[in-house]
Amino acid sequence: MDAKLLSDAVSPLLEWYRIYKRDLPWRHGRTPYTALVAELMLQQTRVEAVKERYVRFLASFPTPEALAAASEEEVLKAWEGLGYYSRARHLHAAAKVIAEQGFPTTFEGVRALPGVGDYTAGAVCSIALGLPAPAVDGNVLRVLTRLYADPSNIDDGATKAKFAALLKAVYPPETADFCEALMELGAIVCVPNGAPACGGCPWQKVCRAHLAGREEHFPVRSEKRARKVVNATVCVLRCGAKYALEKRPAKGLLAGLWQFPFFEGEAPALGRVLAEKHAKHIFTHVEWRMTGRLVEAESELAPYTWVTARELRETYALPSAFRAFTEWVR
Ligand code: SF4
């Protein structure tokens, strides 16, 4: 592959980044720990959704030691609304390792932390440890396959490996800015879903896809698998001033998290139905089509855990899939 195209593109990218980068909370006062928190929060989650929660999370757990000392329930509560809760559990486990052994100083060490894959390890190493470790995700692959007008399938591991090697060969000493500049270009200029804003791109004079007017032909991907649709009934079950909660199974979607009584298909009769509404929630591979019911129960039925509205708000982390029904909790 022609490494010169990318190595010549590094300086214009860094210049562009220094002028146009967004002011994001995790770009201030960064440490390896805060970089790890930010990268895990940002996986599959929009920047706008992360901003405020990142600040709150670090206010609660400013150091790995503080996070390591927290209970799982407290950590999940602080993660509420971000989804993909296994990330929170991994971060908690990673904090325990870091609190004991210190923050790793090599790529392999960071990669060995719980929940950290190649991408996150690369990002944390580049951003916070000054190491030239490429962080290649879908955004970076989109930008690079456009720059090269490369028709390789980006869902193929070999494509990722090829671009990771290419990036490693051109990494400048400003590892943090370079890593973030690539992400930033993918986030605000060379965007997915629709036309990229090539007029504001530092690579518009060299980008092969743009020069050929074929930006939207890249990246090339495999066809997406259709999502499985699950019809379910969610009961906001009330008895006096208390509401019923149950824990999801320890494995699978939203593993071990609290929820309102949830039934695939129809729910059994649990009491008097006061209101009903419909909502859906889309996960990566599954779509829930939910019928929500506010139900008045005659007694605090087993096997549920009964909590007050205040306890529900302050102590129990409820996945955002159920947000449509929390307005019934007063
Ligand atoms: Fe993406 Fe357009 Fe820039 Fe090429 S010129 S990298 S297609 S924004």
Residues whose N, C-alpha, C, O or C-beta is under 5 A from the ligand:
A	BS01	SF4	V143 R146 L147 V189 C190 P196 A197 C198 C201 W203 Q204 C207 A209 H210 E215
